[in-house]
Amino acid sequence: MAGGKVISAVDGCSLGEFAVLKRLLMGMAVLAVVAFAAVVVTMATTRPEGPGPAPLPALDDHAALAQAEQALIRECMRELGFEYRVSAPSTAPPRRDFPYALDDPAWAAAHGYGPAPEPPAENPNQSYYARQPRGRAEAALKAIHGDRPRALSVRVPGGALTTRSDNGCQAEAEARLYGELAEWFKAETVVRELPSLRRSRVLADPRFAAAAGSWADCMRAEGHPHATPAEARAALPLPAEAERKLAVAEAGCAVRTGFAAAATTLDREHDTRLNREFQSEVDTERRLRADAVPRARAVLAATR
């Protein structure tokens, strides 16, 4: 400032020069804004270097529910001052199930009756309880399973009465996933019993016995005088080659005599009947399980 006059960068410029300078300054301002915007966009869209969090494993709905339930139990137990370890989901391939007879000759030729079931893996939580003083171990078990073991009850198909507690970390986890605990307990307990009830009804069906008679005649002709597949399996274990031959004979006779097809038809028939007989429980179990899946996946995403 000189003598109260503001000195400007445009002092002394003609009107034409001033207009040119003005356009130049405006252009520079626009370029500065564009450059700044580009930096902001780049910062917003460029991910930091280095590995990100590990992706969630691809779990089917059943596994997701089981893992989420364990995660919720762990959270509850920690709040009560106890340790709880979540078991990793099984990576073993599912075993082939032949509830009535081997019906796949090629599989039988390759595997016989299949490998023996693997012993269950050690439960780390049981090891934890075993290391605790008696009073603390009892308190931990009560924290998980609750202290009202007969609060909820349901009579399962066949007449047995099943009971459980309505409190504790296990009950709390199930309630958070499935909603109404009593409703879930009743439906899930009944539905869980249906497969074994279905198989027992198939085995007691006179049509099954008739089909098994033709199978037994075929087996006798093959040099294996067994009246039923259950009787053939009672002869196990055998040397590997003898077992393979017995398995191949069982499967071959099941297919050739129509025994396998008859057993499959009866299994479907009794499954349909049981689903109708226990329609309310089946529908409730499916609904509550389907509703729980999104909650389970949200739990797993939050506890990564």
Backbone hydrogen bonds in HBPLUS format (Angstrom, degrees):
<---DONOR---> <-ACCEPTOR-->    atom                        ^
c    i                          cat <-CA-CA->   ^        H-A-AA   ^      H-
h    n   atom  resd res      DA  || num        DHA   H-A  angle D-A-AA Bond
n    s   type  num  typ     dist DA aas  dist angle  dist       angle   num
A0002-ALA N   A0005-LYS O   3.35 MM   3  5.46 157.7  2.41 145.1 146.6     1
A0005-LYS N   A0002-ALA O   3.16 MM   3  5.46 163.6  2.19 110.8 115.8     2
A0011-ASP N   A0008-SER O   3.14 MM   3  5.32 167.1  2.16 108.7 111.6     3
A0013-CYS N   A0010-VAL O   3.06 MM   3  5.53 160.0  2.10 138.6 136.5     4
A0018-PHE N   A0014-SER O   2.81 MM   4  5.96 154.0  1.87 149.5 157.8     5
A0019-ALA N   A0015-LEU O   2.99 MM   4  6.20 154.6  2.06 144.9 150.6     6
A0020-VAL N   A0016-GLY O   3.11 MM   4  6.41 158.7  2.16 148.0 153.1     7
A0021-LEU N   A0017-GLU O   2.91 MM   4  6.15 163.4  1.94 151.4 156.1     8
A0022-LYS N   A0018-PHE O   2.84 MM   4  6.04 153.2  1.91 148.4 156.1     9
A0023-ARG N   A0019-ALA O   3.03 MM   4  6.32 159.7  2.08 148.3 152.5    10
A0024-LEU N   A0020-VAL O   3.01 MM   4  6.27 153.0  2.08 146.9 154.9    11
A0025-LEU N   A0021-LEU O   2.93 MM   4  6.20 159.6  1.97 151.7 156.3    12
A0026-MET N   A0022-LYS O   2.99 MM   4  6.23 158.6  2.04 149.6 155.5    13
A0027-GLY N   A0023-ARG O   2.96 MM   4  6.15 154.8  2.02 144.5 151.3    14
A0028-MET N   A0024-LEU O   3.01 MM   4  6.28 154.4  2.08 146.6 153.5    15
A0029-ALA N   A0025-LEU O   3.00 MM   4  6.27 149.5  2.09 144.2 152.6    16
A0030-VAL N   A0026-MET O   2.99 MM   4  6.32 157.8  2.04 150.4 155.6    17
A0031-LEU N   A0027-GLY O   3.03 MM   4  6.29 161.1  2.07 149.5 154.4    18
A0032-ALA N   A0028-MET O   2.98 MM   4  6.19 151.1  2.07 143.3 151.2    19
A0033-VAL N   A0029-ALA O   3.00 MM   4  6.34 155.9  2.06 150.1 155.8    20
A0034-VAL N   A0030-VAL O   2.99 MM   4  6.27 164.9  2.01 155.0 158.6    21
A0035-ALA N   A0031-LEU O   2.90 MM   4  6.05 162.2  1.93 148.7 153.9    22
A0036-PHE N   A0032-ALA O   2.95 MM   4  6.15 157.9  2.00 146.7 152.6    23
A0037-ALA N   A0033-VAL O   2.93 MM   4  6.17 159.6  1.97 151.1 156.7    24
A0038-ALA N   A0034-VAL O   2.92 MM   4  6.18 154.1  1.99 148.7 155.9    25
A0039-VAL N   A0035-ALA O   3.05 MM   4  6.36 151.2  2.14 145.7 153.0    26
A0040-VAL N   A0036-PHE O   2.96 MM   4  6.31 160.2  2.00 151.6 156.8    27
A0041-VAL N   A0037-ALA O   2.89 MM   4  6.14 165.2  1.91 155.0 158.3    28
A0042-THR N   A0038-ALA O   2.92 MM   4  6.05 159.2  1.96 144.8 151.0    29
A0043-MET N   A0039-VAL O   2.89 MM   4  6.12 160.0  1.93 151.4 156.6    30
A0044-ALA N   A0040-VAL O   2.93 MM   4  6.13 146.1  2.04 144.5 154.4    31
A0045-THR N   A0041-VAL O   2.93 MM   4  6.09 143.6  2.06 148.6 157.6    32
A0046-THR N   A0042-THR O   2.89 MM   4  5.71 139.4  2.06 148.7 156.0    33
A0064-ALA N   A0060-ASP O   2.87 MM   4  6.07 159.9  1.91 158.4 165.1    34
A0065-LEU N   A0061-ASP O   2.98 MM   4  6.17 159.0  2.03 151.2 155.5    35
A0066-ALA N   A0062-HIS O   3.12 MM   4  6.39 159.3  2.16 146.6 152.3    36
A0067-GLN N   A0063-ALA O   2.86 MM   4  6.06 164.4  1.89 155.0 158.9    37
A0068-ALA N   A0064-ALA O   2.92 MM   4  6.00 161.1  1.96 147.3 152.9    38
A0069-GLU N   A0065-LEU O   2.97 MM   4  6.07 156.5  2.03 144.8 151.3    39
A0070-GLN N   A0066-ALA O   3.14 MM   4  6.39 157.2  2.19 144.5 149.9    40
A0071-ALA N   A0067-GLN O   2.94 MM   4  6.21 154.6  2.00 146.7 154.3    41
A0072-LEU N   A0068-ALA O   2.94 MM   4  6.19 155.6  2.00 151.8 157.3    42
A0073-ILE N   A0069-GLU O   3.00 MM   4  6.25 152.6  2.07 145.0 152.9    43
A0074-ARG N   A0070-GLN O   2.88 MM   4  6.15 159.9  1.92 151.9 157.1    44
A0075-GLU N   A0071-ALA O   3.04 MM   4  6.30 157.8  2.09 144.5 150.1    45
A0076-CYS N   A0072-LEU O   3.01 MM   4  6.23 161.6  2.04 148.2 152.7    46
A0077-MET N   A0073-ILE O   2.84 MM   4  6.04 165.2  1.86 157.4 161.4    47
A0078-ARG N   A0074-ARG O   2.92 MM   4  6.07 158.1  1.97 150.7 156.3    48
A0079-GLU N   A0075-GLU O   3.22 MM   4  6.45 154.6  2.28 143.2 149.3    49
A0080-LEU N   A0076-CYS O   3.26 MM   4  6.58 133.5  2.49 137.6 149.7    50
A0080-LEU N   A0077-MET O   3.02 MM   3  5.05 131.1  2.27  95.6 109.4    51
A0082-PHE N   A0077-MET O   2.85 MM   5  5.11 169.7  1.86 144.0 140.8    52
A0081-GLY N   A0078-ARG O   2.98 MM   3  4.94 158.7  2.02 102.9 109.5    53
A0108-ALA N   A0104-ASP O   2.92 MM   4  6.19 161.7  1.95 158.8 164.8    54
A0109-ALA N   A0105-PRO O   2.88 MM   4  6.07 151.9  1.96 146.9 154.1    55
A0110-ALA N   A0106-ALA O   3.17 MM   4  6.39 143.1  2.31 140.1 149.2    56
A0110-ALA N   A0107-TRP O   3.12 MM   3  5.17 124.6  2.45  95.1 109.2    57
A0111-HIS N   A0107-TRP O   2.78 MM   4  5.89 152.5  1.86 154.9 163.3    58
A0112-GLY N   A0108-ALA O   2.71 MM   4  4.54 144.7  1.83 129.3 133.2    59
A0114-GLY N   A0111-HIS O   2.84 MM   3  4.93 156.8  1.89 126.6 129.0    60
A0126-GLN N   A0123-ASN O   3.13 MM   3  5.46 125.7  2.44 105.7 118.4    61
A0127-SER N   A0123-ASN O   3.29 MM   4  6.70 155.7  2.36 150.6 157.2    62
A0128-TYR N   A0124-PRO O   3.01 MM   4  6.25 145.9  2.13 137.2 146.6    63
A0129-TYR N   A0125-ASN O   2.93 MM   4  6.27 160.3  1.97 151.3 155.2    64
A0130-ALA N   A0126-GLN O   2.94 MM   4  6.13 156.3  1.99 146.5 153.4    65
A0131-ARG N   A0127-SER O   3.25 MM   4  6.46 132.3  2.49 138.2 148.5    66
A0131-ARG N   A0128-TYR O   3.15 MM   3  5.37 138.6  2.33 100.6 111.7    67
A0132-GLN N   A0129-TYR O   3.05 MM   3  5.26 152.9  2.13 106.5 114.9    68
A0136-ARG N   A0133-PRO O   3.05 MM   3  5.42 115.4  2.49 107.2 122.6    69
A0137-ALA N   A0133-PRO O   2.88 MM   4  6.07 162.3  1.91 165.5 171.5    70
A0138-GLU N   A0134-ARG O   3.03 MM   4  6.24 161.8  2.06 153.5 157.7    71
A0139-ALA N   A0135-GLY O   3.06 MM   4  6.24 150.7  2.15 139.0 147.4    72
A0140-ALA N   A0136-ARG O   2.87 MM   4  6.13 150.1  1.96 147.3 155.3    73
A0141-LEU N   A0137-ALA O   3.02 MM   4  6.28 162.0  2.05 151.6 155.6    74
A0142-LYS N   A0138-GLU O   2.98 MM   4  6.17 154.6  2.05 144.6 151.8    75
A0143-ALA N   A0139-ALA O   2.90 MM   4  6.08 142.9  2.03 139.1 149.6    76
A0144-ILE N   A0140-ALA O   3.07 MM   4  6.43 148.0  2.18 146.4 153.9    77
A0145-HIS N   A0141-LEU O   2.89 MM   4  6.03 171.9  1.90 159.0 158.4    78
A0146-GLY N   A0142-LYS O   2.72 MM   4  4.85 135.5  1.92 130.6 137.2    79
A0169-CYS N   A0143-ALA O   2.80 MM  26  6.15 164.6  1.82 150.4 154.9    80
A0170-GLN N   A0144-ILE O   2.92 MM  26  5.43 173.8  1.92 143.9 145.2    81
A0151-ALA N   A0148-ARG O   3.08 MM   3  5.42 161.2  2.12 126.7 124.5    82
A0152-LEU N   A0164-ARG O   2.97 MM  12  5.31 164.7  1.99 164.8 164.2    83
A0164-ARG N   A0152-LEU O   2.94 MM  12  5.31 143.1  2.08 144.3 148.0    84
A0154-VAL N   A0162-THR O   2.86 MM   8  5.40 146.7  1.98 151.4 162.1    85
A0162-THR N   A0154-VAL O   2.84 MM   8  5.40 178.2  1.84 158.6 159.2    86
A0156-VAL N   A0160-ALA O   2.88 MM   4  5.61 148.9  1.97 171.3 169.6    87
A0159-GLY N   A0156-VAL O   2.87 MM   3  5.65 157.1  1.92 149.3 150.8    88
A0172-GLU N   A0168-GLY O   2.91 MM   4  6.14 158.9  1.96 153.1 160.1    89
A0173-ALA N   A0169-CYS O   2.92 MM   4  6.01 157.9  1.97 144.6 149.8    90
A0174-GLU N   A0170-GLN O   3.09 MM   4  6.35 165.5  2.11 151.7 155.2    91
A0175-ALA N   A0171-ALA O   2.91 MM   4  6.06 156.6  1.96 148.6 155.6    92
A0176-ARG N   A0172-GLU O   3.01 MM   4  6.23 153.5  2.09 146.2 152.6    93
A0177-LEU N   A0173-ALA O   3.12 MM   4  6.38 146.1  2.24 144.2 153.3    94
A0178-TYR N   A0174-GLU O   2.77 MM   4  5.76 173.8  1.77 159.8 161.8    95
A0179-GLY N   A0175-ALA O   2.89 MM   4  4.88 139.9  2.05 127.5 133.6    96
A0184-TRP N   A0180-GLU O   3.04 MM   4  6.27 161.2  2.08 153.6 159.2    97
A0185-PHE N   A0181-LEU O   2.83 MM   4  5.99 165.7  1.85 158.2 162.2    98
A0186-LYS N   A0182-ALA O   3.09 MM   4  6.23 167.0  2.11 149.3 152.2    99
A0187-ALA N   A0183-GLU O   3.12 MM   4  6.26 173.0  2.12 150.1 152.3   100
A0188-GLU N   A0184-TRP O   2.83 MM   4  5.78 168.0  1.85 156.7 160.4   101
A0189-THR N   A0185-PHE O   3.04 MM   4  5.86 157.9  2.09 141.1 147.5   102
A0190-VAL N   A0186-LYS O   3.22 MM   4  6.32 163.2  2.25 146.5 150.7   103
A0191-VAL N   A0187-ALA O   2.99 MM   4  6.15 173.6  2.00 157.7 159.8   104
A0192-ARG N   A0188-GLU O   2.95 MM   4  5.95 150.7  2.03 142.6 150.4   105
A0193-GLU N   A0190-VAL O   3.06 MM   3  5.40 140.2  2.22 105.5 116.5   106
A0194-LEU N   A0191-VAL O   3.17 MM   3  5.30 148.2  2.28 102.8 111.9   107
A0197-LEU N   A0193-GLU O   3.19 MM   4  6.35 157.5  2.24 152.5 159.4   108
A0198-ARG N   A0194-LEU O   2.75 MM   4  5.91 155.9  1.81 157.0 163.5   109
A0199-ARG N   A0195-PRO O   3.05 MM   4  6.33 163.6  2.08 150.4 153.5   110
A0200-SER N   A0196-SER O   3.07 MM   4  6.26 158.2  2.12 144.5 150.4   111
A0201-ARG N   A0197-LEU O   3.03 MM   4  6.25 149.9  2.13 146.0 153.8   112
A0202-VAL N   A0198-ARG O   2.97 MM   4  6.26 153.3  2.04 151.2 158.9   113
A0203-LEU N   A0199-ARG O   2.98 MM   4  6.20 167.7  2.00 153.6 156.3   114
A0204-ALA N   A0200-SER O   3.12 MM   4  6.23 137.9  2.30 134.4 145.0   115
A0205-ASP N   A0202-VAL O   3.07 MM   3  5.15 155.0  2.14 104.6 112.5   116
A0208-PHE N   A0205-ASP O   2.92 MM   3  5.38 136.5  2.11 111.5 123.3   117
A0209-ALA N   A0205-ASP O   3.38 MM   4  6.89 153.5  2.46 149.1 156.0   118
A0210-ALA N   A0206-PRO O   3.03 MM   4  6.33 155.1  2.09 149.0 155.6   119
A0211-ALA N   A0207-ARG O   3.10 MM   4  6.27 160.4  2.14 142.0 146.6   120
A0212-ALA N   A0208-PHE O   2.85 MM   4  6.06 151.8  1.93 148.8 157.6   121
A0213-GLY N   A0209-ALA O   3.05 MM   4  6.26 134.3  2.26 139.9 150.7   122
A0213-GLY N   A0210-ALA O   3.21 MM   3  5.22 132.2  2.45  93.9 106.3   123
A0215-TRP N   A0211-ALA O   3.24 MM   4  6.58 155.9  2.30 144.2 151.1   124
A0216-ALA N   A0212-ALA O   2.87 MM   4  6.09 153.8  1.94 147.6 154.1   125
A0217-ASP N   A0213-GLY O   3.08 MM   4  6.39 153.5  2.15 147.5 153.8   126
A0218-CYS N   A0214-SER O   3.16 MM   4  6.42 157.3  2.22 145.8 151.4   127
A0219-MET N   A0215-TRP O   2.93 MM   4  6.23 157.0  1.98 151.0 157.8   128
A0220-ARG N   A0216-ALA O   2.89 MM   4  6.08 154.5  1.96 148.0 154.7   129
A0221-ALA N   A0217-ASP O   3.11 MM   4  6.37 153.7  2.18 143.6 150.1   130
A0222-GLU N   A0218-CYS O   3.11 MM   4  6.41 131.4  2.35 137.1 150.3   131
A0222-GLU N   A0219-MET O   3.01 MM   3  4.93 129.4  2.28  92.4 106.7   132
A0224-HIS N   A0219-MET O   2.83 MM   5  5.14 162.5  1.86 148.5 144.9   133
A0223-GLY N   A0220-ARG O   3.02 MM   3  5.11 159.1  2.06 104.9 111.0   134
A0226-HIS N   A0224-HIS O   2.78 MM   2  5.81 128.0  2.05 116.6 100.3   135
A0231-GLU N   A0228-THR O   3.06 MM   3  5.17 120.9  2.43  98.2 112.5   136
A0232-ALA N   A0228-THR O   3.08 MM   4  6.48 151.4  2.16 148.0 156.3   137
A0233-ARG N   A0229-PRO O   2.96 MM   4  6.24 156.7  2.01 152.4 157.9   138
A0234-ALA N   A0230-ALA O   3.01 MM   4  6.21 132.9  2.24 136.8 149.4   139
A0235-ALA N   A0232-ALA O   3.14 MM   3  5.55 153.9  2.21 105.8 113.6   140
A0236-LEU N   A0233-ARG O   3.09 MM   3  5.45 162.1  2.12 110.2 115.9   141
A0243-GLU N   A0239-PRO O   2.85 MM   4  6.03 159.5  1.89 164.1 171.0   142
A0244-ARG N   A0240-ALA O   2.96 MM   4  6.17 154.9  2.03 146.0 153.0   143
A0245-LYS N   A0241-GLU O   3.03 MM   4  6.27 160.3  2.07 148.0 152.4   144
A0246-LEU N   A0242-ALA O   3.04 MM   4  6.25 157.9  2.09 145.9 151.8   145
A0247-ALA N   A0243-GLU O   2.90 MM   4  6.12 160.6  1.94 151.4 156.8   146
A0248-VAL N   A0244-ARG O   2.91 MM   4  6.13 160.3  1.95 152.8 157.9   147
A0249-ALA N   A0245-LYS O   2.97 MM   4  6.13 157.7  2.02 145.7 151.9   148
A0250-GLU N   A0246-LEU O   2.91 MM   4  6.13 161.0  1.94 150.3 155.5   149
A0251-ALA N   A0247-ALA O   2.98 MM   4  6.20 165.9  2.00 152.2 155.3   150
A0252-GLY N   A0248-VAL O   2.87 MM   4  5.92 165.1  1.89 149.6 154.6   151
A0253-CYS N   A0249-ALA O   2.93 MM   4  5.96 167.8  1.95 151.8 155.2   152
A0254-ALA N   A0250-GLU O   3.01 MM   4  6.07 149.2  2.11 139.1 148.2   153
A0255-VAL N   A0251-ALA O   3.08 MM   4  6.33 150.4  2.17 148.6 155.0   154
A0256-ARG N   A0252-GLY O   2.91 MM   4  6.10 175.1  1.92 156.5 158.1   155
A0257-THR N   A0253-CYS O   3.03 MM   4  5.79 162.5  2.06 143.8 148.0   156
A0260-ALA N   A0254-ALA O   2.87 MM   6  4.95 174.6  1.87 131.2 129.7   157
A0258-GLY N   A0255-VAL O   3.32 MM   3  5.40 149.2  2.42 100.9 109.7   158
A0262-ALA N   A0258-GLY O   2.93 MM   4  6.13 158.2  1.97 151.4 157.8   159
A0263-ALA N   A0259-PHE O   2.92 MM   4  6.12 160.7  1.95 152.1 157.1   160
A0264-THR N   A0260-ALA O   3.01 MM   4  6.21 157.5  2.06 148.4 154.4   161
A0265-THR N   A0261-ALA O   2.98 MM   4  6.20 158.2  2.03 147.5 153.2   162
A0266-LEU N   A0262-ALA O   2.95 MM   4  6.19 163.1  1.97 152.3 156.6   163
A0267-ASP N   A0263-ALA O   2.89 MM   4  6.02 152.7  1.97 145.1 153.1   164
A0268-ARG N   A0264-THR O   3.06 MM   4  6.30 161.2  2.09 149.2 153.0   165
A0269-GLU N   A0265-THR O   2.98 MM   4  6.18 155.9  2.04 146.6 153.9   166
A0270-HIS N   A0266-LEU O   2.93 MM   4  6.11 169.8  1.94 154.5 156.1   167
A0271-ASP N   A0267-ASP O   2.96 MM   4  6.03 145.8  2.07 141.4 151.6   168
A0272-THR N   A0268-ARG O   2.97 MM   4  6.17 157.4  2.03 146.9 151.9   169
A0273-ARG N   A0269-GLU O   3.07 MM   4  6.37 158.9  2.11 146.5 152.4   170
A0274-LEU N   A0270-HIS O   2.96 MM   4  6.08 162.3  1.99 146.0 150.4   171
A0275-ASN N   A0271-ASP O   2.97 MM   4  6.14 158.6  2.02 148.4 154.4   172
A0276-ARG N   A0272-THR O   3.06 MM   4  6.30 145.6  2.18 143.5 152.6   173
A0277-GLU N   A0273-ARG O   2.82 MM   4  6.06 154.5  1.89 147.5 155.7   174
A0278-PHE N   A0274-LEU O   2.87 MM   4  6.00 153.0  1.94 150.3 156.1   175
A0279-GLN N   A0276-ARG O   3.39 MM   3  4.76 149.5  2.49 106.9 100.5   176
A0282-VAL N   A0278-PHE O   2.96 MM   4  6.16 165.3  1.98 160.8 165.7   177
A0283-ASP N   A0279-GLN O   2.89 MM   4  5.99 169.4  1.90 154.7 157.5   178
A0284-THR N   A0280-SER O   2.96 MM   4  6.09 160.5  2.00 147.3 153.4   179
A0285-GLU N   A0281-GLU O   2.90 MM   4  6.00 163.3  1.93 149.0 153.6   180
A0286-ARG N   A0282-VAL O   3.06 MM   4  6.24 162.3  2.09 149.3 153.8   181
A0287-ARG N   A0283-ASP O   2.97 MM   4  6.13 160.0  2.01 148.3 154.1   182
A0288-LEU N   A0284-THR O   2.92 MM   4  6.06 174.3  1.92 157.5 159.1   183
A0289-ARG N   A0285-GLU O   2.96 MM   4  5.95 156.2  2.02 142.9 150.2   184
A0290-ALA N   A0286-ARG O   2.94 MM   4  6.03 163.5  1.97 146.3 151.1   185
A0291-ASP N   A0287-ARG O   2.95 MM   4  6.13 160.0  1.99 150.8 156.4   186
A0292-ALA N   A0288-LEU O   3.02 MM   4  6.09 136.0  2.22 136.8 148.0   187
A0292-ALA N   A0289-ARG O   3.12 MM   3  5.07 127.1  2.41  93.2 107.3   188
A0293-VAL N   A0289-ARG O   3.26 MM   4  6.50 133.2  2.49 146.0 156.1   189
A0296-ALA N   A0292-ALA O   2.85 MM   4  6.09 155.8  1.91 157.4 165.2   190
A0297-ARG N   A0293-VAL O   2.98 MM   4  6.27 160.7  2.02 157.8 162.3   191
A0298-ALA N   A0294-PRO O   3.00 MM   4  6.16 148.2  2.10 142.1 150.8   192
A0299-VAL N   A0295-ARG O   2.93 MM   4  6.21 153.9  2.00 148.4 155.3   193
A0300-LEU N   A0296-ALA O   2.99 MM   4  6.29 161.5  2.03 150.8 155.3   194
A0301-ALA N   A0297-ARG O   2.96 MM   4  6.11 154.9  2.03 142.0 148.9   195
A0302-ALA N   A0298-ALA O   3.00 MM   4  6.16 147.4  2.11 143.9 152.4   196
A0303-THR N   A0299-VAL O   3.04 MM   4  6.20 126.9  2.33 141.7 155.4   197
A0303-THR N   A0300-LEU O   3.28 MM   3  5.17 139.5  2.45  93.3 104.4   198
